[in-house]
Amino acid sequence: MNADDAGARAGRTVYRIRWLPGTDRLHASCFCGAQREFEDPVVLWDWLLGHPEGHRPGRAAAQDAPAPAAALV
Ligand SMILES: [Zn+2]
């Protein structure tokens, strides 16, 4: 058995949560590449498990984003 990060195989749904030492904050990473910091673990899990709501896809963001002027209406 490989001791490396077995949960990170390509195509797997992996959520990562890291505590930020010296703070009360948690850093969450979604398998889609979205990342965000939280203080409340409940809010963190709501965000992660609510995928893709609130997540920004990494590569497709530039193509799918509306024009900036339209976003400010
Ligand atoms: Zn995601």
N, CA, C, O and the ligand as a Tripos MOL2 file, in Angstrom:
@<TRIPOS>MOLECULE
protein
  293   291    74     0     0
PROTEIN
NO_CHARGES

@<TRIPOS>ATOM
      1 N           0.8440   -1.1900    0.0000 N.3       1 MET1
      2 CA          0.0000    0.0000    0.0000 C.3       1 MET1
      3 C           0.8860    1.2480    0.0000 C.2       1 MET1
      4 O           1.8920    1.3240    0.7040 O.2       1 MET1
      5 N           0.4890    2.1870   -0.7860 N.am      2 ASN2
      6 CA          1.2560    3.4120   -0.9190 C.3       2 ASN2
      7 C           0.8970    4.3830    0.2000 C.2       2 ASN2
      8 O          -0.2790    4.6660    0.4280 O.2       2 ASN2
      9 N           1.8920    4.8840    0.8860 N.am      3 ALA3
     10 CA          1.6500    5.8090    1.9940 C.3       3 ALA3
     11 C           1.3980    7.2300    1.5120 C.2       3 ALA3
     12 O           1.0330    8.0950    2.3090 O.2       3 ALA3
     13 N           1.5860    7.4830    0.2270 N.am      4 ASP4
     14 CA          1.3080    8.8240   -0.2970 C.3       4 ASP4
     15 C          -0.1860    9.1000   -0.2230 C.2       4 ASP4
     16 O          -0.9630    8.2440    0.1980 O.2       4 ASP4
     17 N          -0.5770   10.2800   -0.6270 N.am      5 ASP5
     18 CA         -1.9500   10.7320   -0.4860 C.3       5 ASP5
     19 C          -2.8840    9.9150   -1.3710 C.2       5 ASP5
     20 O          -3.1790   10.3050   -2.5010 O.2       5 ASP5
     21 N          -3.3480    8.7770   -0.8510 N.am      6 ALA6
     22 CA         -4.1760    7.8680   -1.6370 C.3       6 ALA6
     23 C          -5.5190    8.4710   -1.9860 C.2       6 ALA6
     24 O          -6.1340    8.0730   -2.9760 O.2       6 ALA6
     25 N          -5.9950    9.4360   -1.1850 N.am      7 GLY7
     26 CA         -7.2990   10.0370   -1.4510 C.3       7 GLY7
     27 C          -7.2950   11.0350   -2.5790 C.2       7 GLY7
     28 O          -8.3540   11.5360   -2.9570 O.2       7 GLY7
     29 N          -6.1440   11.3370   -3.1280 N.am      8 ALA8
     30 CA         -6.0530   12.3920   -4.1250 C.3       8 ALA8
     31 C          -5.9190   11.8480   -5.5460 C.2       8 ALA8
     32 O          -5.4840   12.5710   -6.4420 O.2       8 ALA8
     33 N          -6.2810   10.6090   -5.7600 N.am      9 ARG9
     34 CA         -6.1940   10.0600   -7.1110 C.3       9 ARG9
     35 C          -7.0790   10.8440   -8.0640 C.2       9 ARG9
     36 O          -8.1290   11.3560   -7.6750 O.2       9 ARG9
     37 N          -6.6520   10.9330   -9.3020 N.am     10 ALA10
     38 CA         -7.4020   11.6920  -10.2990 C.3      10 ALA10
     39 C          -8.8140   11.1470  -10.4170 C.2      10 ALA10
     40 O          -9.0280    9.9350  -10.4150 O.2      10 ALA10
     41 N          -9.7740   12.0550  -10.5210 N.am     11 GLY11
     42 CA        -11.1490   11.6460  -10.6980 C.3      11 GLY11
     43 C         -11.8920   11.3920   -9.4030 C.2      11 GLY11
     44 O         -13.0940   11.1260   -9.4380 O.2      11 GLY11
     45 N         -11.2270   11.4620   -8.2600 N.am     12 ARG12
     46 CA        -11.8890   11.2230   -6.9800 C.3      12 ARG12
     47 C         -12.4410   12.5370   -6.4380 C.2      12 ARG12
     48 O         -11.8970   13.6110   -6.6950 O.2      12 ARG12
     49 N         -13.5170   12.4300   -5.6940 N.am     13 THR13
     50 CA        -14.0900   13.5850   -5.0320 C.3      13 THR13
     51 C         -13.4070   13.7420   -3.6820 C.2      13 THR13
     52 O         -13.6740   12.9890   -2.7460 O.2      13 THR13
     53 N         -12.5270   14.7240   -3.5950 N.am     14 VAL14
     54 CA        -11.7360   14.9040   -2.3760 C.3      14 VAL14
     55 C         -11.9360   16.3150   -1.8580 C.2      14 VAL14
     56 O         -11.7550   17.2970   -2.5790 O.2      14 VAL14
     57 N         -12.3110   16.3930   -0.5940 N.am     15 TYR15
     58 CA        -12.3660   17.6770    0.1000 C.3      15 TYR15
     59 C         -11.2090   17.7130    1.0920 C.2      15 TYR15
     60 O         -10.9170   16.7150    1.7510 O.2      15 TYR15
     61 N         -10.5610   18.8520    1.1920 N.am     16 ARG16
     62 CA         -9.4700   18.9900    2.1680 C.3      16 ARG16
     63 C          -9.7920   20.1470    3.1000 C.2      16 ARG16
     64 O         -10.2550   21.2060    2.6740 O.2      16 ARG16
     65 N          -9.5370   19.9190    4.3790 N.am     17 ILE17
     66 CA         -9.7120   20.9630    5.3810 C.3      17 ILE17
     67 C          -8.4350   21.0240    6.2000 C.2      17 ILE17
     68 O          -8.0000   20.0230    6.7690 O.2      17 ILE17
     69 N          -7.8480   22.1940    6.2540 N.am     18 ARG18
     70 CA         -6.6210   22.3850    7.0340 C.3      18 ARG18
     71 C          -6.8650   23.4580    8.0730 C.2      18 ARG18
     72 O          -7.4670   24.4910    7.7810 O.2      18 ARG18
     73 N          -6.4050   23.2160    9.2660 N.am     19 TRP19
     74 CA         -6.4100   24.2430   10.2950 C.3      19 TRP19
     75 C          -5.2250   25.1570   10.0500 C.2      19 TRP19
     76 O          -4.1200   24.6910    9.7720 O.2      19 TRP19
     77 N          -5.4530   26.4540   10.1550 N.am     20 LEU20
     78 CA         -4.3790   27.4160    9.9730 C.3      20 LEU20
     79 C          -3.7720   27.7000   11.3370 C.2      20 LEU20
     80 O          -4.3780   28.4030   12.1440 O.2      20 LEU20
     81 N          -2.5900   27.1670   11.6080 N.am     21 PRO21
     82 CA         -1.9660   27.2890   12.9350 C.3      21 PRO21
     83 C          -1.8920   28.7350   13.4050 C.2      21 PRO21
     84 O          -1.5650   29.6380   12.6350 O.2      21 PRO21
     85 N          -2.1960   28.9350   14.6640 N.am     22 GLY22
     86 CA         -2.1340   30.2670   15.2410 C.3      22 GLY22
     87 C          -3.3930   31.0770   15.0340 C.2      22 GLY22
     88 O          -3.4600   32.2380   15.4370 O.2      22 GLY22
     89 N          -4.4050   30.4720   14.4030 N.am     23 THR23
     90 CA         -5.6620   31.1810   14.1500 C.3      23 THR23
     91 C          -6.8230   30.2740   14.5450 C.2      23 THR23
     92 O          -6.6290   29.1150   14.9120 O.2      23 THR23
     93 N          -8.0360   30.8260   14.4600 N.am     24 ASP24
     94 CA         -9.2460   30.0220   14.6370 C.3      24 ASP24
     95 C          -9.8450   29.6680   13.2860 C.2      24 ASP24
     96 O         -11.0150   29.2950   13.2020 O.2      24 ASP24
     97 N          -9.0620   29.7810   12.2440 N.am     25 ARG25
     98 CA         -9.5980   29.6310   10.8920 C.3      25 ARG25
     99 C          -9.2470   28.2690   10.2970 C.2      25 ARG25
    100 O          -8.2320   27.6520   10.6240 O.2      25 ARG25
    101 N         -10.1490   27.8280    9.3960 N.am     26 LEU26
    102 CA         -9.9620   26.5810    8.6720 C.3      26 LEU26
    103 C          -9.9290   26.8970    7.1810 C.2      26 LEU26
    104 O         -10.7100   27.7110    6.6900 O.2      26 LEU26
    105 N          -9.0170   26.2440    6.4700 N.am     27 HIS27
    106 CA         -8.8860   26.4460    5.0290 C.3      27 HIS27
    107 C          -9.4560   25.2230    4.3240 C.2      27 HIS27
    108 O          -8.9670   24.1070    4.5020 O.2      27 HIS27
    109 N         -10.4920   25.4430    3.5240 N.am     28 ALA28
    110 CA        -11.1510   24.3440    2.8210 C.3      28 ALA28
    111 C         -10.7750   24.3740    1.3510 C.2      28 ALA28
    112 O         -10.7320   25.4320    0.7230 O.2      28 ALA28
    113 N         -10.5020   23.1800    0.8100 N.am     29 SER29
    114 CA        -10.2320   23.0380   -0.6210 C.3      29 SER29
    115 C         -11.1790   21.9960   -1.1850 C.2      29 SER29
    116 O         -11.3450   20.9160   -0.6180 O.2      29 SER29
    117 N         -11.7960   22.3330   -2.3040 N.am     30 CYS30
    118 CA        -12.7120   21.4090   -2.9720 C.3      30 CYS30
    119 C         -11.9760   20.7260   -4.1210 C.2      30 CYS30
    120 O         -10.9700   21.2300   -4.6190 O.2      30 CYS30
    121 N         -12.4930   19.5780   -4.5290 N.am     31 PHE31
    122 CA        -11.8720   18.8600   -5.6430 C.3      31 PHE31
    123 C         -11.9080   19.6500   -6.9430 C.2      31 PHE31
    124 O         -11.1370   19.3670   -7.8600 O.2      31 PHE31
    125 N         -12.8070   20.6520   -7.0350 N.am     32 CYS32
    126 CA        -12.8910   21.4540   -8.2610 C.3      32 CYS32
    127 C         -11.8240   22.5400   -8.2870 C.2      32 CYS32
    128 O         -11.6520   23.2210   -9.2980 O.2      32 CYS32
    129 N         -11.1040   22.7050   -7.1720 N.am     33 GLY33
    130 CA        -10.0550   23.7070   -7.1220 C.3      33 GLY33
    131 C         -10.4470   24.9470   -6.3330 C.2      33 GLY33
    132 O          -9.5980   25.7900   -6.0450 O.2      33 GLY33
    133 N         -11.7310   25.0680   -5.9800 N.am     34 ALA34
    134 CA        -12.1720   26.2110   -5.1900 C.3      34 ALA34
    135 C         -11.5850   26.1240   -3.7860 C.2      34 ALA34
    136 O         -11.4880   25.0370   -3.2150 O.2      34 ALA34
    137 N         -11.1920   27.2720   -3.2300 N.am     35 GLN35
    138 CA        -10.6270   27.3190   -1.8900 C.3      35 GLN35
    139 C         -11.2230   28.4940   -1.1470 C.2      35 GLN35
    140 O         -11.5280   29.5340   -1.7320 O.2      35 GLN35
    141 N         -11.3850   28.3090    0.1650 N.am     36 ARG36
    142 CA        -11.9630   29.3780    0.9660 C.3      36 ARG36
    143 C         -11.6160   29.1540    2.4250 C.2      36 ARG36
    144 O         -11.3660   28.0230    2.8410 O.2      36 ARG36
    145 N         -11.6000   30.2320    3.2090 N.am     37 GLU37
    146 CA        -11.3190   30.1220    4.6430 C.3      37 GLU37
    147 C         -12.5830   30.3790    5.4400 C.2      37 GLU37
    148 O         -13.4190   31.1980    5.0590 O.2      37 GLU37
    149 N         -12.7100   29.6640    6.5570 N.am     38 PHE38
    150 CA        -13.8790   29.7710    7.4170 C.3      38 PHE38
    151 C         -13.4400   29.7650    8.8670 C.2      38 PHE38
    152 O         -12.3600   29.2780    9.1990 O.2      38 PHE38
    153 N         -14.2990   30.3180    9.7400 N.am     39 GLU39
    154 CA        -14.1000   30.1600   11.1800 C.3      39 GLU39
    155 C         -15.0190   29.0750   11.7090 C.2      39 GLU39
    156 O         -14.6530   28.3480   12.6320 O.2      39 GLU39
    157 N         -16.2080   28.9570   11.1340 N.am     40 ASP40
    158 CA        -17.2160   28.0110   11.6290 C.3      40 ASP40
    159 C         -17.1840   26.7440   10.7720 C.2      40 ASP40
    160 O         -17.4230   26.8120    9.5670 O.2      40 ASP40
    161 N         -16.8890   25.5850   11.3810 N.am     41 PRO41
    162 CA        -16.8240   24.3390   10.6050 C.3      41 PRO41
    163 C         -18.1600   23.9590    9.9760 C.2      41 PRO41
    164 O         -18.1900   23.3120    8.9280 O.2      41 PRO41
    165 N         -19.2620   24.3540   10.6060 N.am     42 VAL42
    166 CA        -20.5750   24.0290   10.0330 C.3      42 VAL42
    167 C         -20.7660   24.7760    8.7160 C.2      42 VAL42
    168 O         -21.2260   24.2030    7.7280 O.2      42 VAL42
    169 N         -20.4120   26.0430    8.7120 N.am     43 VAL43
    170 CA        -20.5210   26.8450    7.4910 C.3      43 VAL43
    171 C         -19.5870   26.2940    6.4260 C.2      43 VAL43
    172 O         -19.9250   26.2550    5.2420 O.2      43 VAL43
    173 N         -18.4120   25.8690    6.8630 N.am     44 LEU44
    174 CA        -17.4330   25.2820    5.9390 C.3      44 LEU44
    175 C         -18.0180   24.0630    5.2390 C.2      44 LEU44
    176 O         -17.9460   23.9510    4.0150 O.2      44 LEU44
    177 N         -18.5920   23.1550    6.0090 N.am     45 TRP45
    178 CA        -19.1410   21.9290    5.4010 C.3      45 TRP45
    179 C         -20.3620   22.2280    4.5420 C.2      45 TRP45
    180 O         -20.5700   21.5850    3.5130 O.2      45 TRP45
    181 N         -21.1760   23.2060    4.9610 N.am     46 ASP46
    182 CA        -22.3040   23.6020    4.1090 C.3      46 ASP46
    183 C         -21.8030   24.0530    2.7490 C.2      46 ASP46
    184 O         -22.3810   23.7200    1.7150 O.2      46 ASP46
    185 N         -20.7180   24.8190    2.7680 N.am     47 TRP47
    186 CA        -20.1540   25.3190    1.5050 C.3      47 TRP47
    187 C         -19.5940   24.1650    0.6810 C.2      47 TRP47
    188 O         -19.8620   24.0680   -0.5170 O.2      47 TRP47
    189 N         -18.8190   23.2930    1.3170 N.am     48 LEU48
    190 CA        -18.2070   22.1870    0.5670 C.3      48 LEU48
    191 C         -19.2600   21.2510   -0.0110 C.2      48 LEU48
    192 O         -19.2020   20.8920   -1.1870 O.2      48 LEU48
    193 N         -20.2100   20.8610    0.8100 N.am     49 LEU49
    194 CA        -21.1970   19.8810    0.3650 C.3      49 LEU49
    195 C         -22.2780   20.5020   -0.5090 C.2      49 LEU49
    196 O         -23.0720   19.7850   -1.1170 O.2      49 LEU49
    197 N         -22.3140   21.8230   -0.5750 N.am     50 GLY50
    198 CA        -23.2540   22.5030   -1.4630 C.3      50 GLY50
    199 C         -22.6900   22.6600   -2.8580 C.2      50 GLY50
    200 O         -23.2420   23.4100   -3.6630 O.2      50 GLY50
    201 N         -21.6080   21.9750   -3.1620 N.am     51 HIS51
    202 CA        -20.9570   22.0560   -4.4620 C.3      51 HIS51
    203 C         -21.9650   21.8560   -5.5840 C.2      51 HIS51
    204 O         -22.7710   20.9310   -5.4810 O.2      51 HIS51
    205 N         -21.9810   22.6500   -6.6420 N.am     52 PRO52
    206 CA        -20.9860   23.6870   -6.9460 C.3      52 PRO52
    207 C         -21.4130   25.0860   -6.5140 C.2      52 PRO52
    208 O         -20.8070   26.0600   -6.9610 O.2      52 PRO52
    209 N         -22.4120   25.2260   -5.6770 N.am     53 GLU53
    210 CA        -22.8880   26.5560   -5.2990 C.3      53 GLU53
    211 C         -21.7790   27.3390   -4.5990 C.2      53 GLU53
    212 O         -21.2220   26.8710   -3.6060 O.2      53 GLU53
    213 N         -21.4670   28.4960   -5.0990 N.am     54 GLY54
    214 CA        -20.4420   29.3380   -4.5010 C.3      54 GLY54
    215 C         -19.0320   28.9740   -4.9030 C.2      54 GLY54
    216 O         -18.0790   29.6420   -4.5010 O.2      54 GLY54
    217 N         -18.8850   27.9240   -5.6930 N.am     55 HIS55
    218 CA        -17.5480   27.5210   -6.1270 C.3      55 HIS55
    219 C         -17.2600   28.1480   -7.4760 C.2      55 HIS55
    220 O         -18.1440   28.2960   -8.3200 O.2      55 HIS55
    221 N         -16.0120   28.5080   -7.6550 N.am     56 ARG56
    222 CA        -15.5890   29.0740   -8.9290 C.3      56 ARG56
    223 C         -14.7150   28.0650   -9.6300 C.2      56 ARG56
    224 O         -13.6310   27.7480   -9.1400 O.2      56 ARG56
    225 N         -15.1540   27.5500  -10.7620 N.am     57 PRO57
    226 CA        -14.3090   26.6080  -11.4890 C.3      57 PRO57
    227 C         -13.0270   27.2830  -11.9170 C.2      57 PRO57
    228 O         -13.0540   28.4100  -12.4120 O.2      57 PRO57
    229 N         -11.9050   26.6100  -11.7350 N.am     58 GLY58
    230 CA        -10.6040   27.2140  -11.9870 C.3      58 GLY58
    231 C         -10.3690   27.6310  -13.4170 C.2      58 GLY58
    232 O         -10.1250   28.8060  -13.6920 O.2      58 GLY58
    233 N         -10.4390   26.6750  -14.3410 N.am     59 ARG59
    234 CA        -10.0490   26.9630  -15.7150 C.3      59 ARG59
    235 C         -11.1350   27.6740  -16.5000 C.2      59 ARG59
    236 O         -10.8330   28.5340  -17.3270 O.2      59 ARG59
    237 N         -12.3970   27.3320  -16.2600 N.am     60 ALA60
    238 CA        -13.4870   27.8440  -17.0840 C.3      60 ALA60
    239 C         -13.9380   29.2340  -16.6580 C.2      60 ALA60
    240 O         -14.7700   29.8380  -17.3350 O.2      60 ALA60
    241 N         -13.4190   29.7510  -15.5720 N.am     61 ALA61
    242 CA        -13.9100   31.0180  -15.0280 C.3      61 ALA61
    243 C         -13.8110   32.1540  -16.0340 C.2      61 ALA61
    244 O         -14.7450   32.9440  -16.1680 O.2      61 ALA61
    245 N         -12.6950   32.2430  -16.7400 N.am     62 ALA62
    246 CA        -12.5020   33.3490  -17.6640 C.3      62 ALA62
    247 C         -13.4810   33.2670  -18.8260 C.2      62 ALA62
    248 O         -13.9300   34.2950  -19.3340 O.2      62 ALA62
    249 N         -13.8120   32.0580  -19.2470 N.am     63 GLN63
    250 CA        -14.7150   31.9070  -20.3860 C.3      63 GLN63
    251 C         -16.1700   32.1490  -20.0090 C.2      63 GLN63
    252 O         -16.9290   32.7200  -20.7920 O.2      63 GLN63
    253 N         -16.5620   31.7190  -18.8160 N.am     64 ASP64
    254 CA        -17.9670   31.7700  -18.4370 C.3      64 ASP64
    255 C         -18.3620   33.0420  -17.6980 C.2      64 ASP64
    256 O         -19.5500   33.3060  -17.5170 O.2      64 ASP64
    257 N         -17.3890   33.8290  -17.2730 N.am     65 ALA65
    258 CA        -17.6970   35.0020  -16.4760 C.3      65 ALA65
    259 C         -18.4470   36.0300  -17.3110 C.2      65 ALA65
    260 O         -18.1130   36.2570  -18.4740 O.2      65 ALA65
    261 N         -19.4660   36.6560  -16.7140 N.am     66 PRO66
    262 CA        -20.1600   37.7190  -17.4450 C.3      66 PRO66
    263 C         -19.2660   38.9390  -17.5670 C.2      66 PRO66
    264 O         -18.2670   39.0610  -16.8590 O.2      66 PRO66
    265 N         -19.6290   39.8410  -18.4690 N.am     67 ALA67
    266 CA        -18.8640   41.0720  -18.6180 C.3      67 ALA67
    267 C         -18.9120   41.8320  -17.3010 C.2      67 ALA67
    268 O         -19.9580   41.8450  -16.6530 O.2      67 ALA67
    269 N         -17.8300   42.4590  -16.8810 N.am     68 PRO68
    270 CA        -17.8020   43.1520  -15.5930 C.3      68 PRO68
    271 C         -18.9020   44.2050  -15.4710 C.2      68 PRO68
    272 O         -19.4700   44.3680  -14.3920 O.2      68 PRO68
    273 N         -19.2090   44.9090  -16.5320 N.am     69 ALA69
    274 CA        -20.2370   45.9400  -16.4520 C.3      69 ALA69
    275 C         -21.5930   45.3280  -16.1290 C.2      69 ALA69
    276 O         -22.3760   45.9200  -15.3870 O.2      69 ALA69
    277 N         -21.8780   44.1600  -16.6720 N.am     70 ALA70
    278 CA        -23.1670   43.5120  -16.4170 C.3      70 ALA70
    279 C         -23.2710   43.0610  -14.9710 C.2      70 ALA70
    280 O         -24.3660   43.0340  -14.4110 O.2      70 ALA70
    281 N         -22.1490   42.7090  -14.3580 N.am     71 ALA71
    282 CA        -22.1650   42.2300  -12.9910 C.3      71 ALA71
    283 C         -22.4550   43.3470  -12.0000 C.2      71 ALA71
    284 O         -22.8390   43.0710  -10.8640 O.2      71 ALA71
    285 N         -22.2830   44.5910  -12.4000 N.am     72 LEU72
    286 CA        -22.4690   45.7140  -11.4820 C.3      72 LEU72
    287 C         -23.8390   46.3320  -11.5900 C.2      72 LEU72
    288 O         -24.1210   47.2940  -10.8750 O.2      72 LEU72
    289 N         -24.7070   45.8300  -12.4480 N.am     73 VAL73
    290 CA        -26.0420   46.4140  -12.6470 C.3      73 VAL73
    291 C         -26.8660   46.2440  -11.4040 C.2      73 VAL73
    292 O         -28.0210   46.6680  -11.3650 O.2      73 VAL73
    293 ZN        -16.0660   22.5980   -5.7300 Zn       74 ZN74
@<TRIPOS>BOND
     1     1     2 1
     2     2     3 1
     3     3     4 2
     4     3     5 am
     5     5     6 1
     6     6     7 1
     7     7     8 2
     8     7     9 am
     9     9    10 1
    10    10    11 1
    11    11    12 2
    12    11    13 am
    13    13    14 1
    14    14    15 1
    15    15    16 2
    16    15    17 am
    17    17    18 1
    18    18    19 1
    19    19    20 2
    20    19    21 am
    21    21    22 1
    22    22    23 1
    23    23    24 2
    24    23    25 am
    25    25    26 1
    26    26    27 1
    27    27    28 2
    28    27    29 am
    29    29    30 1
    30    30    31 1
    31    31    32 2
    32    31    33 am
    33    33    34 1
    34    34    35 1
    35    35    36 2
    36    35    37 am
    37    37    38 1
    38    38    39 1
    39    39    40 2
    40    39    41 am
    41    41    42 1
    42    42    43 1
    43    43    44 2
    44    43    45 am
    45    45    46 1
    46    46    47 1
    47    47    48 2
    48    47    49 am
    49    49    50 1
    50    50    51 1
    51    51    52 2
    52    51    53 am
    53    53    54 1
    54    54    55 1
    55    55    56 2
    56    55    57 am
    57    57    58 1
    58    58    59 1
    59    59    60 2
    60    59    61 am
    61    61    62 1
    62    62    63 1
    63    63    64 2
    64    63    65 am
    65    65    66 1
    66    66    67 1
    67    67    68 2
    68    67    69 am
    69    69    70 1
    70    70    71 1
    71    71    72 2
    72    71    73 am
    73    73    74 1
    74    74    75 1
    75    75    76 2
    76    75    77 am
    77    77    78 1
    78    78    79 1
    79    79    80 2
    80    79    81 am
    81    81    82 1
    82    82    83 1
    83    83    84 2
    84    83    85 am
    85    85    86 1
    86    86    87 1
    87    87    88 2
    88    87    89 am
    89    89    90 1
    90    90    91 1
    91    91    92 2
    92    91    93 am
    93    93    94 1
    94    94    95 1
    95    95    96 2
    96    95    97 am
    97    97    98 1
    98    98    99 1
    99    99   100 2
   100    99   101 am
   101   101   102 1
   102   102   103 1
   103   103   104 2
   104   103   105 am
   105   105   106 1
   106   106   107 1
   107   107   108 2
   108   107   109 am
   109   109   110 1
   110   110   111 1
   111   111   112 2
   112   111   113 am
   113   113   114 1
   114   114   115 1
   115   115   116 2
   116   115   117 am
   117   117   118 1
   118   118   119 1
   119   119   120 2
   120   119   121 am
   121   121   122 1
   122   122   123 1
   123   123   124 2
   124   123   125 am
   125   125   126 1
   126   126   127 1
   127   127   128 2
   128   127   129 am
   129   129   130 1
   130   130   131 1
   131   131   132 2
   132   131   133 am
   133   133   134 1
   134   134   135 1
   135   135   136 2
   136   135   137 am
   137   137   138 1
   138   138   139 1
   139   139   140 2
   140   139   141 am
   141   141   142 1
   142   142   143 1
   143   143   144 2
   144   143   145 am
   145   145   146 1
   146   146   147 1
   147   147   148 2
   148   147   149 am
   149   149   150 1
   150   150   151 1
   151   151   152 2
   152   151   153 am
   153   153   154 1
   154   154   155 1
   155   155   156 2
   156   155   157 am
   157   157   158 1
   158   158   159 1
   159   159   160 2
   160   159   161 am
   161   161   162 1
   162   162   163 1
   163   163   164 2
   164   163   165 am
   165   165   166 1
   166   166   167 1
   167   167   168 2
   168   167   169 am
   169   169   170 1
   170   170   171 1
   171   171   172 2
   172   171   173 am
   173   173   174 1
   174   174   175 1
   175   175   176 2
   176   175   177 am
   177   177   178 1
   178   178   179 1
   179   179   180 2
   180   179   181 am
   181   181   182 1
   182   182   183 1
   183   183   184 2
   184   183   185 am
   185   185   186 1
   186   186   187 1
   187   187   188 2
   188   187   189 am
   189   189   190 1
   190   190   191 1
   191   191   192 2
   192   191   193 am
   193   193   194 1
   194   194   195 1
   195   195   196 2
   196   195   197 am
   197   197   198 1
   198   198   199 1
   199   199   200 2
   200   199   201 am
   201   201   202 1
   202   202   203 1
   203   203   204 2
   204   203   205 am
   205   205   206 1
   206   206   207 1
   207   207   208 2
   208   207   209 am
   209   209   210 1
   210   210   211 1
   211   211   212 2
   212   211   213 am
   213   213   214 1
   214   214   215 1
   215   215   216 2
   216   215   217 am
   217   217   218 1
   218   218   219 1
   219   219   220 2
   220   219   221 am
   221   221   222 1
   222   222   223 1
   223   223   224 2
   224   223   225 am
   225   225   226 1
   226   226   227 1
   227   227   228 2
   228   227   229 am
   229   229   230 1
   230   230   231 1
   231   231   232 2
   232   231   233 am
   233   233   234 1
   234   234   235 1
   235   235   236 2
   236   235   237 am
   237   237   238 1
   238   238   239 1
   239   239   240 2
   240   239   241 am
   241   241   242 1
   242   242   243 1
   243   243   244 2
   244   243   245 am
   245   245   246 1
   246   246   247 1
   247   247   248 2
   248   247   249 am
   249   249   250 1
   250   250   251 1
   251   251   252 2
   252   251   253 am
   253   253   254 1
   254   254   255 1
   255   255   256 2
   256   255   257 am
   257   257   258 1
   258   258   259 1
   259   259   260 2
   260   259   261 am
   261   261   262 1
   262   262   263 1
   263   263   264 2
   264   263   265 am
   265   265   266 1
   266   266   267 1
   267   267   268 2
   268   267   269 am
   269   269   270 1
   270   270   271 1
   271   271   272 2
   272   271   273 am
   273   273   274 1
   274   274   275 1
   275   275   276 2
   276   275   277 am
   277   277   278 1
   278   278   279 1
   279   279   280 2
   280   279   281 am
   281   281   282 1
   282   282   283 1
   283   283   284 2
   284   283   285 am
   285   285   286 1
   286   286   287 1
   287   287   288 2
   288   287   289 am
   289   289   290 1
   290   290   291 1
   291   291   292 2
@<TRIPOS>SUBSTRUCTURE
     1 MET1         2 RESIDUE 1 A MET
     2 ASN2         6 RESIDUE 1 A ASN
     3 ALA3        10 RESIDUE 1 A ALA
     4 ASP4        14 RESIDUE 1 A ASP
     5 ASP5        18 RESIDUE 1 A ASP
     6 ALA6        22 RESIDUE 1 A ALA
     7 GLY7        26 RESIDUE 1 A GLY
     8 ALA8        30 RESIDUE 1 A ALA
     9 ARG9        34 RESIDUE 1 A ARG
    10 ALA10       38 RESIDUE 1 A ALA
    11 GLY11       42 RESIDUE 1 A GLY
    12 ARG12       46 RESIDUE 1 A ARG
    13 THR13       50 RESIDUE 1 A THR
    14 VAL14       54 RESIDUE 1 A VAL
    15 TYR15       58 RESIDUE 1 A TYR
    16 ARG16       62 RESIDUE 1 A ARG
    17 ILE17       66 RESIDUE 1 A ILE
    18 ARG18       70 RESIDUE 1 A ARG
    19 TRP19       74 RESIDUE 1 A TRP
    20 LEU20       78 RESIDUE 1 A LEU
    21 PRO21       82 RESIDUE 1 A PRO
    22 GLY22       86 RESIDUE 1 A GLY
    23 THR23       90 RESIDUE 1 A THR
    24 ASP24       94 RESIDUE 1 A ASP
    25 ARG25       98 RESIDUE 1 A ARG
    26 LEU26      102 RESIDUE 1 A LEU
    27 HIS27      106 RESIDUE 1 A HIS
    28 ALA28      110 RESIDUE 1 A ALA
    29 SER29      114 RESIDUE 1 A SER
    30 CYS30      118 RESIDUE 1 A CYS
    31 PHE31      122 RESIDUE 1 A PHE
    32 CYS32      126 RESIDUE 1 A CYS
    33 GLY33      130 RESIDUE 1 A GLY
    34 ALA34      134 RESIDUE 1 A ALA
    35 GLN35      138 RESIDUE 1 A GLN
    36 ARG36      142 RESIDUE 1 A ARG
    37 GLU37      146 RESIDUE 1 A GLU
    38 PHE38      150 RESIDUE 1 A PHE
    39 GLU39      154 RESIDUE 1 A GLU
    40 ASP40      158 RESIDUE 1 A ASP
    41 PRO41      162 RESIDUE 1 A PRO
    42 VAL42      166 RESIDUE 1 A VAL
    43 VAL43      170 RESIDUE 1 A VAL
    44 LEU44      174 RESIDUE 1 A LEU
    45 TRP45      178 RESIDUE 1 A TRP
    46 ASP46      182 RESIDUE 1 A ASP
    47 TRP47      186 RESIDUE 1 A TRP
    48 LEU48      190 RESIDUE 1 A LEU
    49 LEU49      194 RESIDUE 1 A LEU
    50 GLY50      198 RESIDUE 1 A GLY
    51 HIS51      202 RESIDUE 1 A HIS
    52 PRO52      206 RESIDUE 1 A PRO
    53 GLU53      210 RESIDUE 1 A GLU
    54 GLY54      214 RESIDUE 1 A GLY
    55 HIS55      218 RESIDUE 1 A HIS
    56 ARG56      222 RESIDUE 1 A ARG
    57 PRO57      226 RESIDUE 1 A PRO
    58 GLY58      230 RESIDUE 1 A GLY
    59 ARG59      234 RESIDUE 1 A ARG
    60 ALA60      238 RESIDUE 1 A ALA
    61 ALA61      242 RESIDUE 1 A ALA
    62 ALA62      246 RESIDUE 1 A ALA
    63 GLN63      250 RESIDUE 1 A GLN
    64 ASP64      254 RESIDUE 1 A ASP
    65 ALA65      258 RESIDUE 1 A ALA
    66 PRO66      262 RESIDUE 1 A PRO
    67 ALA67      266 RESIDUE 1 A ALA
    68 PRO68      270 RESIDUE 1 A PRO
    69 ALA69      274 RESIDUE 1 A ALA
    70 ALA70      278 RESIDUE 1 A ALA
    71 ALA71      282 RESIDUE 1 A ALA
    72 LEU72      286 RESIDUE 1 A LEU
    73 VAL73      290 RESIDUE 1 A VAL
    74 ZN74       293 GROUP 0 **** ****
